[in-house]
Structure formats: structure tokens, C-alpha cells
Amino acid sequence: MSVDQSDPDVSLIQVGGELAYATAAPLRVEVDRVLADAPHTVVLDFADLHFIDSTGLAVIVHAWRAGQQAGTTLRLRAVPRFLAVILDITGVAGLLGRPLRATPRTVTGLDHHERPAATA
């Protein structure tokens, strides 16, 4: 994991490897630390992510909720196909797409590398 806060309005957190029970706590701590500065946007970049479990998914939801409370937009970038499918199946993609409270800074987004194929 690495953090780039060179832009005061956008904090970039790059997440790689496995985001699972044994490794998710440091990301949650870093998300909370970054959100304490209330940037306009926090970007979670998953370009180097290889695996995620329910604990990792819970950290994404936590980042969204904490961001909503701080008035910070959460964006996911470079979402690998396996994560996009998990986000869709669990309903988290829909959660990330709607604001918890209606303020100008709470529009969220999801940037897929590859979008899962639509099913009939």
C-alpha cells in the first residue's frame, strides 16, 4: 500500500497484493488517517490487487461511509474484473454509486478496468 497526498484535494491510496483478514487493518487505519484531513476526494487504486475477501470488502464500505461523514467523495480506480464482479454481486457497487446524504461533495464513482458482462 502506498499513499500520495501531493494534491491537497485528492488523496490516492494504492492497494496491492491481498486485501484480506490478515492484511485489511492497515488499509482501514490509512483510510481513517487520510479522511481526518477531509480531502475532496479519496481514490482507492486497485491496479495491483490480486485477492480480496469479505474483510477487504468491509474496508471499502467503511471508506465510503466514513467519506460520506467527512464530505469526501470515494472513487475506486483500476478495478480488476474479479473485484468488479464481487462489488456487483454483493450490491456494494450500487452502494458506492449513491450518496448517504445529499450534499454536493458526496457523488461517488466506480472506475472499472473491465466491466463484467451483462447477464440475462
DSSP file (Angstrom, degrees, kcal/mol; ACC not computed):
  #  RESIDUE AA STRUCTURE BP1 BP2  ACC     N-H-->O    O-->H-N    N-H-->O    O-->H-N    TCO  KAPPA ALPHA  PHI   PSI    X-CA   Y-CA   Z-CA
    1    1 A M              0   0    0      0, 0.0     2,-0.3     0, 0.0    14,-0.2   0.000 360.0 360.0 360.0 138.6    0.0    0.0    0.0
    2    2 A S  E     -A   14   0A   0     12,-1.6    12,-3.0     2,-0.0     2,-0.4  -0.982 360.0-147.5-139.0 154.9    1.2    3.5   -0.8
    3    3 A V  E     -A   13   0A   0     -2,-0.3     2,-0.5    10,-0.2    10,-0.2  -0.975   5.7-167.5-126.5 133.4   -0.4    6.9   -0.3
    4    4 A D  E     +A   12   0A   0      8,-2.9     8,-2.7    -2,-0.4     3,-0.2  -0.966  17.6 161.4-121.0 113.7    0.0   10.0   -2.4
    5    5 A Q  E     +     0   0A   0     -2,-0.5     6,-0.1     6,-0.2    -1,-0.1  -0.069  35.6 120.9-117.8  30.2   -1.3   13.2   -0.9
    6    6 A S  E    S+     0   0A   0      1,-0.1    -1,-0.1     6,-0.1     5,-0.1   0.789  70.2  60.6 -66.8 -26.6    0.6   15.6   -3.1
    7    7 A D  E >  S-A   10   0A   0      3,-0.6     3,-0.8    -3,-0.2    -1,-0.1  -0.911  79.4-150.9 -98.6 118.7   -2.7   17.1   -4.3
    8    8 A P  T 3  S+     0   0    0      0, 0.0    32,-0.2     0, 0.0    -1,-0.1   0.729  95.6  48.3 -64.3 -19.8   -4.5   18.6   -1.2
    9    9 A D  T 3  S+     0   0    0      1,-0.2    32,-2.5    30,-0.2     2,-0.4   0.684 114.1  44.7 -91.3 -19.5   -7.9   17.9   -2.8
   10   10 A V  E <   -Ab   7  41A   0     -3,-0.8    -3,-0.6    30,-0.2     2,-0.5  -0.975  62.5-166.2-133.4 119.7   -7.3   14.3   -3.9
   11   11 A S  E     - b   0  42A   0     30,-2.5    32,-3.1    -2,-0.4     2,-0.5  -0.911  11.4-156.0-103.3 129.1   -5.6   11.6   -1.8
   12   12 A L  E     -Ab   4  43A   0     -8,-2.7    -8,-2.9    -2,-0.5     2,-0.6  -0.916   8.8-172.7-109.3 123.1   -4.6    8.4   -3.7
   13   13 A I  E     -Ab   3  44A   0     30,-3.3    32,-2.9    -2,-0.5     2,-0.6  -0.963  11.2-154.8-115.0 116.1   -4.2    5.1   -1.9
   14   14 A Q  E     -Ab   2  45A   0    -12,-3.0   -12,-1.6    -2,-0.6     2,-0.5  -0.810   9.9-164.9 -94.5 124.8   -2.8    2.4   -4.0
   15   15 A V  E     +     0   0A   0     30,-3.3    33,-0.7    -2,-0.6     2,-0.3  -0.930  15.3 165.8-113.9 126.8   -3.8   -1.1   -2.8
   16   16 A G  E     + b   0  48A   0     -2,-0.5    33,-0.3     2,-0.1     2,-0.3  -0.851  40.1  16.7-135.5 171.4   -1.9   -4.2   -4.0
   17   17 A G  E    S- b   0  49A   0     31,-2.8    33,-3.7    -2,-0.3    34,-1.4  -0.500 110.7  -9.0  73.0-132.1   -1.5   -7.8   -3.2
   18   18 A E  E     - b   0  51A   0     -2,-0.3     2,-0.7    32,-0.2    34,-0.2  -0.870  48.7-164.2-107.1 133.6   -4.1   -9.4   -1.0
   19   19 A L  E     + b   0  52A   0     32,-2.7    34,-1.9    -2,-0.4    37,-0.5  -0.852  46.9 125.6-113.7  91.7   -6.8   -7.4    0.9
   20   20 A A  S >> S-     0   0    0     -2,-0.7     4,-2.2    32,-0.2     3,-1.5  -0.699  76.4 -69.6-139.5-176.6   -8.0  -10.0    3.4
   21   21 A Y  T 34 S+     0   0    0      1,-0.3     4,-0.4    -2,-0.2     3,-0.1   0.868 129.2  45.7 -49.3 -45.3   -8.5  -10.6    7.1
   22   22 A A  T 34 S+     0   0    0      1,-0.2    -1,-0.3     2,-0.1    -3,-0.0   0.647 125.3  30.2 -77.0 -14.5   -4.8  -10.6    7.8
   23   23 A T  T <> S+     0   0    0     -3,-1.5     4,-0.6     2,-0.1    -2,-0.2   0.464  95.3  83.7-124.7  -3.8   -3.9   -7.5    5.8
   24   24 A A  H  X S+     0   0    0     -4,-2.2     4,-2.1     1,-0.2     3,-0.4   0.790  74.0  73.8 -78.0 -28.0   -7.0   -5.2    5.8
   25   25 A A  H  > S+     0   0    0     -4,-0.4     4,-2.4     1,-0.2     5,-0.2   0.892  93.4  52.4 -57.5 -44.9   -6.4   -3.4    9.1
   26   26 A P  H  > S+     0   0    0      0, 0.0     4,-2.2     0, 0.0    -1,-0.2   0.878 109.3  50.9 -61.5 -34.7   -3.5   -1.2    7.9
   27   27 A L  H  X S+     0   0    0     -4,-0.6     4,-2.9    -3,-0.4    -2,-0.2   0.927 109.4  50.1 -66.4 -42.9   -5.7    0.0    5.0
   28   28 A R  H  X S+     0   0    0     -4,-2.1     4,-2.4     1,-0.2    -1,-0.2   0.918 111.2  48.9 -60.8 -42.8   -8.5    0.8    7.3
   29   29 A V  H  X S+     0   0    0     -4,-2.4     4,-2.3     2,-0.2    -1,-0.2   0.912 112.8  48.1 -61.7 -42.8   -6.1    2.8    9.5
   30   30 A E  H  X S+     0   0    0     -4,-2.2     4,-2.7     2,-0.2     5,-0.2   0.896 109.5  52.2 -67.7 -40.0   -4.7    4.6    6.5
   31   31 A V  H  X S+     0   0    0     -4,-2.9     4,-2.7     1,-0.2    -1,-0.2   0.939 111.5  47.3 -59.3 -46.7   -8.2    5.4    5.2
   32   32 A D  H  X S+     0   0    0     -4,-2.4     4,-1.3     1,-0.2    -2,-0.2   0.896 112.0  50.2 -62.6 -40.2   -9.1    6.9    8.6
   33   33 A R  H  < S+     0   0    0     -4,-2.3     4,-0.5     2,-0.2     3,-0.2   0.924 113.2  45.4 -63.8 -45.0   -5.9    8.9    8.7
   34   34 A V  H >< S+     0   0    0     -4,-2.7     3,-1.4     1,-0.2    -2,-0.2   0.914 111.3  52.3 -65.6 -43.2   -6.4   10.3    5.2
   35   35 A L  H >< S+     0   0    0     -4,-2.7     3,-1.8     1,-0.3    -1,-0.2   0.740  93.0  73.2 -67.5 -21.9  -10.1   11.2    5.9
   36   36 A A  T 3< S+     0   0    0     -4,-1.3    -1,-0.3     1,-0.3    -2,-0.2   0.794  95.8  52.4 -61.2 -26.2   -9.1   13.1    9.0
   37   37 A D  T <  S-     0   0    0     -3,-1.4    -1,-0.3    -4,-0.5    -2,-0.2   0.468 106.4-135.9 -86.5  -2.5   -7.8   15.8    6.6
   38   38 A A    <   -     0   0    0     -3,-1.8    -3,-0.1    -4,-0.2    -2,-0.1   0.907  28.3-170.4  48.9  56.6  -11.2   15.8    4.8
   39   39 A P        -     0   0    0      0, 0.0   -30,-0.2     0, 0.0   -29,-0.1  -0.316  32.7-116.8 -67.7 161.4   -9.9   15.9    1.2
   40   40 A H  S    S+     0   0    0    -31,-0.3    33,-2.8   -32,-0.2     2,-0.4   0.903  96.3  15.5 -63.4 -40.6  -12.4   16.5   -1.5
   41   41 A T  E     -bc  10  73A   0    -32,-2.5   -30,-2.5    31,-0.2     2,-0.5  -0.994  58.6-160.9-139.3 141.1  -11.8   13.0   -3.0
   42   42 A V  E     -bc  11  74A   0     31,-3.0    33,-2.7    -2,-0.4     2,-0.5  -0.994  15.8-160.3-116.9 127.8  -10.1    9.8   -1.9
   43   43 A V  E     -bc  12  75A   0    -32,-3.1   -30,-3.3    -2,-0.5     2,-0.7  -0.936   5.5-159.4-110.4 124.4   -9.1    7.4   -4.7
   44   44 A L  E     -bc  13  76A   0     31,-2.9    33,-3.0    -2,-0.5     2,-0.6  -0.921  12.8-158.8 -99.5 115.6   -8.6    3.7   -3.9
   45   45 A D  E     +bc  14  77A   0    -32,-2.9   -30,-3.3    -2,-0.7     3,-0.3  -0.857  15.7 178.8-100.9 119.8   -6.4    2.3   -6.8
   46   46 A F  E >   +     0   0A   0     31,-2.9     3,-1.9    -2,-0.6    32,-0.1   0.064  39.6 123.0-108.4  23.3   -6.7   -1.5   -7.1
   47   47 A A  E 3  S+     0   0A   0      1,-0.3    -1,-0.2    30,-0.1   -31,-0.1   0.828  83.7  37.4 -55.7 -34.5   -4.4   -1.9  -10.1
   48   48 A D  E 3  S+b   16   0A   0    -33,-0.7   -31,-2.8    -3,-0.3     2,-0.3   0.198  86.4 126.0-105.2  16.1   -2.1   -4.3   -8.2
   49   49 A L  E <   +b   17   0A   0     -3,-1.9   -31,-0.2   -33,-0.3     3,-0.1  -0.584  27.0 172.1 -77.2 134.2   -4.8   -6.1   -6.2
   50   50 A H  E     +     0   0A   0    -33,-3.7     2,-0.3     1,-0.4   -32,-0.2   0.632  63.5  10.4-112.2 -23.2   -4.7   -9.9   -6.6
   51   51 A F  E     -b   18   0A   0    -34,-1.4   -32,-2.7     2,-0.0    -1,-0.4  -0.991  54.0-175.1-158.3 146.3   -7.3  -11.1   -4.0
   52   52 A I  E     -b   19   0A   0     -2,-0.3   -32,-0.2   -34,-0.2     2,-0.2  -0.991   5.2-171.3-143.9 141.9  -10.0   -9.7   -1.7
   53   53 A D     >  -     0   0    0    -34,-1.9     4,-2.3    -2,-0.3     3,-0.2  -0.556  49.7 -79.7-117.5-171.2  -12.2  -11.3    1.0
   54   54 A S  H  > S+     0   0    0      1,-0.2     4,-2.1     2,-0.2     5,-0.1   0.811 128.2  56.5 -64.0 -29.7  -15.1  -10.1    2.9
   55   55 A T  H  > S+     0   0    0      2,-0.2     4,-1.4     1,-0.2    -1,-0.2   0.914 108.3  47.1 -67.3 -41.7  -12.9   -8.2    5.4
   56   56 A G  H  > S+     0   0    0    -37,-0.5     4,-1.5    -3,-0.2    -2,-0.2   0.901 111.0  51.8 -63.9 -41.2  -11.3   -6.3    2.5
   57   57 A L  H  X S+     0   0    0     -4,-2.3     4,-2.1     1,-0.2    -2,-0.2   0.886 105.7  55.6 -61.4 -39.3  -14.8   -5.5    1.1
   58   58 A A  H  X S+     0   0    0     -4,-2.1     4,-2.6     1,-0.2    -1,-0.2   0.839 103.0  55.6 -63.5 -32.8  -15.8   -4.2    4.5
   59   59 A V  H  X S+     0   0    0     -4,-1.4     4,-2.6     2,-0.2    -1,-0.2   0.890 106.1  51.1 -67.4 -38.2  -12.9   -1.8    4.4
   60   60 A I  H  X S+     0   0    0     -4,-1.5     4,-2.1     2,-0.2    -2,-0.2   0.935 112.1  46.3 -62.4 -45.6  -14.2   -0.4    1.1
   61   61 A V  H  X S+     0   0    0     -4,-2.1     4,-2.7     1,-0.2    -2,-0.2   0.907 111.8  52.0 -63.8 -41.0  -17.7    0.1    2.6
   62   62 A H  H  X S+     0   0    0     -4,-2.6     4,-3.1     1,-0.2     5,-0.3   0.922 108.0  51.5 -59.4 -44.5  -16.1    1.7    5.7
   63   63 A A  H  X S+     0   0    0     -4,-2.6     4,-2.1     1,-0.2    -1,-0.2   0.898 111.0  48.6 -61.0 -40.4  -14.2    4.1    3.5
   64   64 A W  H  X S+     0   0    0     -4,-2.1     4,-2.4     2,-0.2    -2,-0.2   0.953 114.9  43.7 -63.6 -49.9  -17.4    5.0    1.7
   65   65 A R  H  X S+     0   0    0     -4,-2.7     4,-2.0     2,-0.2    -2,-0.2   0.927 116.0  46.3 -63.1 -46.1  -19.3    5.6    5.0
   66   66 A A  H  X S+     0   0    0     -4,-3.1     4,-1.5     1,-0.2    -1,-0.2   0.878 112.4  52.2 -65.4 -36.5  -16.5    7.5    6.7
   67   67 A G  H  X>S+     0   0    0     -4,-2.1     5,-3.4    -5,-0.3     4,-0.9   0.903 106.7  52.9 -64.3 -41.4  -16.1    9.6    3.5
   68   68 A Q  H ><5S+     0   0    0     -4,-2.4     3,-0.7     1,-0.2    -2,-0.2   0.914 109.3  49.0 -59.4 -42.8  -19.7   10.4    3.5
   69   69 A Q  H 3<5S+     0   0    0     -4,-2.0    -1,-0.2     1,-0.2    -2,-0.2   0.809 114.5  45.4 -67.8 -29.4  -19.5   11.6    7.0
   70   70 A A  H 3<5S-     0   0    0     -4,-1.5    -1,-0.2    -5,-0.2    -2,-0.2   0.507 115.0-114.1 -90.2  -5.0  -16.4   13.7    6.2
   71   71 A G  T <<5S+     0   0    0     -4,-0.9     2,-0.4    -3,-0.7    -3,-0.2   0.789  70.7 140.8  75.8  27.7  -18.0   15.1    3.0
   72   72 A T      < -     0   0    0     -5,-3.4     2,-0.3    -6,-0.2    -1,-0.3  -0.874  51.2-129.3-110.1 135.1  -15.4   13.3    0.9
   73   73 A T  E     -c   41   0A   0    -33,-2.8   -31,-3.0    -2,-0.4     2,-0.5  -0.644  19.0-148.9 -78.9 135.0  -16.0   11.6   -2.4
   74   74 A L  E     -c   42   0A   0     -2,-0.3    35,-1.5   -33,-0.2     2,-0.4  -0.928  17.1-178.3-105.5 128.7  -14.7    8.0   -2.7
   75   75 A R  E     -cd  43 109A   0    -33,-2.7   -31,-2.9    -2,-0.5     2,-0.5  -0.980  16.9-148.6-125.2 140.3  -13.6    6.7   -6.1
   76   76 A L  E     -cd  44 110A   0     33,-1.2    35,-2.5    -2,-0.4     2,-0.3  -0.915  21.0-169.8-104.9 133.3  -12.4    3.3   -7.0
   77   77 A R  E     +c   45   0A   0    -33,-3.0   -31,-2.9    -2,-0.5   -30,-0.1  -0.920  59.3  12.0-126.7 150.0   -9.8    3.2   -9.8
   78   78 A A  E    S-     0   0A   0     -2,-0.3    -1,-0.2     1,-0.2    34,-0.2   0.915  76.2-172.9  54.6  48.8   -8.3    0.4  -11.8
   79   79 A V  E     - d   0 112A   0     32,-1.5    34,-1.9    -3,-0.2    35,-0.9  -0.624  18.3-132.3 -77.2 116.1  -10.8   -2.1  -10.5
   80   80 A P    >>  -     0   0    0      0, 0.0     4,-2.4     0, 0.0     3,-0.5  -0.301  23.0-108.7 -66.8 156.2   -9.9   -5.6  -11.7
   81   81 A R  H 3> S+     0   0    0      1,-0.2     4,-2.5     2,-0.2     5,-0.2   0.880 117.3  54.9 -53.8 -44.1  -12.6   -7.7  -13.2
   82   82 A F  H 3> S+     0   0    0      1,-0.2     4,-1.9     2,-0.2    -1,-0.2   0.887 111.1  45.4 -61.3 -37.1  -12.8  -10.1  -10.2
   83   83 A L  H <> S+     0   0    0     -3,-0.5     4,-2.9     2,-0.2    -1,-0.2   0.895 109.8  54.3 -72.7 -39.1  -13.4   -7.2   -7.8
   84   84 A A  H  X S+     0   0    0     -4,-2.4     4,-2.2     1,-0.2    -2,-0.2   0.907 109.5  48.7 -59.4 -41.4  -15.9   -5.6  -10.1
   85   85 A V  H  X S+     0   0    0     -4,-2.5     4,-3.0    -5,-0.2     5,-0.2   0.926 111.9  48.3 -64.5 -44.9  -17.9   -8.8  -10.1
   86   86 A I  H  X S+     0   0    0     -4,-1.9     4,-2.4     1,-0.2     6,-0.3   0.919 111.3  50.3 -61.5 -44.2  -17.7   -9.1   -6.3
   87   87 A L  H  X>S+     0   0    0     -4,-2.9     6,-2.3     1,-0.2     5,-0.8   0.894 114.6  44.8 -61.7 -39.9  -18.8   -5.4   -5.9
   88   88 A D  H ><5S+     0   0    0     -4,-2.2     3,-0.6    -5,-0.2    -2,-0.2   0.939 113.6  47.9 -68.9 -47.7  -21.8   -6.1   -8.3
   89   89 A I  H 3<5S+     0   0    0     -4,-3.0    -2,-0.2     1,-0.2    -1,-0.2   0.879 115.4  44.8 -62.6 -39.7  -22.8   -9.4   -6.7
   90   90 A T  H 3<5S-     0   0    0     -4,-2.4    -1,-0.2    -5,-0.2    -2,-0.2   0.595 110.3-119.3 -82.6 -10.4  -22.7   -8.1   -3.2
   91   91 A G  T <X5S+     0   0    0     -4,-0.7     4,-1.8    -3,-0.6    -3,-0.2   0.452  81.3 120.1  86.1   0.1  -24.5   -4.8   -4.0
   92   92 A V  H  >< +     0   0    0     -5,-0.8     4,-2.8    -6,-0.3     5,-0.2   0.855  68.1  60.9 -67.6 -33.4  -21.5   -2.7   -2.9
   93   93 A A  H  > S+     0   0    0     -6,-2.3     4,-1.0     1,-0.2    -1,-0.2   0.919 107.0  46.0 -58.6 -42.6  -21.2   -1.2   -6.5
   94   94 A G  H  4 S+     0   0    0     -7,-0.4     4,-0.3     2,-0.2    -1,-0.2   0.883 110.9  52.7 -66.3 -38.5  -24.8    0.2   -6.1
   95   95 A L  H >< S+     0   0    0     -4,-1.8     3,-1.5     1,-0.2    -2,-0.2   0.926 108.1  50.4 -61.4 -45.2  -24.0    1.4   -2.6
   96   96 A L  H 3< S+     0   0    0     -4,-2.8    -1,-0.2     1,-0.3    -2,-0.2   0.748 105.4  59.5 -66.0 -22.7  -20.9    3.3   -3.9
   97   97 A G  T 3< S+     0   0    0     -4,-1.0    -1,-0.3    -5,-0.2    -2,-0.2   0.491 100.7  60.8 -86.3  -2.7  -23.0    4.9   -6.6
   98   98 A R  S <  S-     0   0    0     -3,-1.5     2,-0.1    -4,-0.3    11,-0.1  -0.973  82.9-118.6-127.8 141.6  -25.4    6.6   -4.2
   99   99 A P        -     0   0    0      0, 0.0     3,-0.1     0, 0.0     8,-0.1  -0.455   7.6-143.3 -75.1 146.5  -24.8    9.2   -1.6
  100  100 A L  S    S+     0   0    0      1,-0.3     2,-0.4   -36,-0.1   -35,-0.0   0.871  93.4  13.6 -71.7 -39.6  -25.5    8.5    2.0
  101  101 A R  S    S-     0   0    0      5,-0.1     2,-1.3     2,-0.1    -1,-0.3  -0.988  91.4-106.5-137.0 147.9  -26.6   12.1    2.4
  102  102 A A        +     0   0    0     -2,-0.4     5,-0.0    -3,-0.1     3,-0.0  -0.598  61.8 133.4 -82.6  96.0  -27.3   14.6   -0.3
  103  103 A T    >   -     0   0    0     -2,-1.3     3,-1.7     1,-0.0    -2,-0.1  -0.947  66.1-110.3-133.6 157.6  -24.5   17.1   -0.4
  104  104 A P  T 3  S+     0   0    0      0, 0.0     3,-0.4     0, 0.0    -2,-0.0   0.754 115.3  51.6 -60.1 -24.2  -22.6   18.4   -3.4
  105  105 A R  T 3  S+     0   0    0      1,-0.2    -3,-0.1   -37,-0.1     0, 0.0   0.327  90.9  77.5 -97.2   9.0  -19.4   16.5   -2.4
  106  106 A T    <   +     0   0    0     -3,-1.7     2,-0.5   -33,-0.1    -1,-0.2   0.187  53.5 122.3-109.3  19.2  -20.9   13.1   -2.0
  107  107 A V        -     0   0    0     -3,-0.4     2,-0.2    -8,-0.1    -9,-0.1  -0.702  47.5-163.0 -77.4 126.3  -21.3   11.9   -5.5
  108  108 A T        -     0   0    0     -2,-0.5     2,-0.3   -12,-0.2   -33,-0.2  -0.650   7.6-163.3-110.8 166.3  -19.3    8.7   -5.7
  109  109 A G  E     -d   75   0A   0    -35,-1.5   -33,-1.2    -2,-0.2     2,-0.4  -0.970  16.4-147.9-148.7 163.1  -17.9    6.7   -8.6
  110  110 A L  E     -d   76   0A   0     -2,-0.3     2,-0.7   -35,-0.2   -33,-0.1  -0.987  11.5-162.4-134.2 119.5  -16.6    3.4   -9.7
  111  111 A D  E     -     0   0A   0    -35,-2.5   -32,-1.5    -2,-0.4     2,-0.3  -0.888  13.7-160.8-109.3 104.2  -14.0    3.2  -12.4
  112  112 A H  E     -d   79   0A   0     -2,-0.7     3,-0.2   -34,-0.2   -34,-0.1  -0.635  21.4-156.8 -86.1 139.1  -13.7   -0.3  -13.8
  113  113 A H  S    S+     0   0    0    -34,-1.9     2,-0.4     1,-0.4    -1,-0.2   0.919  95.2   6.6 -66.9 -49.6  -10.8   -1.6  -15.8
  114  114 A E  S    S-     0   0    0    -35,-0.9    -1,-0.4    -3,-0.1   -30,-0.1  -0.999  78.7-140.2-133.6 134.6  -13.2   -4.1  -17.2
  115  115 A R        -     0   0    0     -2,-0.4     3,-0.1    -3,-0.2   -34,-0.1  -0.767  29.8-108.9 -93.2 141.0  -16.9   -4.2  -16.6
  116  116 A P        -     0   0    0      0, 0.0     3,-0.1     0, 0.0     2,-0.1  -0.356  41.6 -98.8 -65.1 148.2  -18.5   -7.6  -16.1
  117  117 A A        -     0   0    0      1,-0.1     2,-0.1    -3,-0.0    -3,-0.0  -0.384  42.4-104.9 -66.0 144.1  -20.6   -8.8  -19.0
  118  118 A A        -     0   0    0     -3,-0.1     2,-0.3    -2,-0.1    -1,-0.1  -0.425  33.4-143.3 -68.8 144.1  -24.3   -8.2  -18.5
  119  119 A T              0   0    0     -2,-0.1    -1,-0.0     1,-0.1     0, 0.0  -0.828 360.0 360.0-109.7 151.7  -26.3  -11.3  -17.7
  120  120 A A              0   0    0     -2,-0.3    -1,-0.1     0, 0.0    -2,-0.0   0.448 360.0 360.0 -88.1 360.0  -29.8  -12.0  -18.9
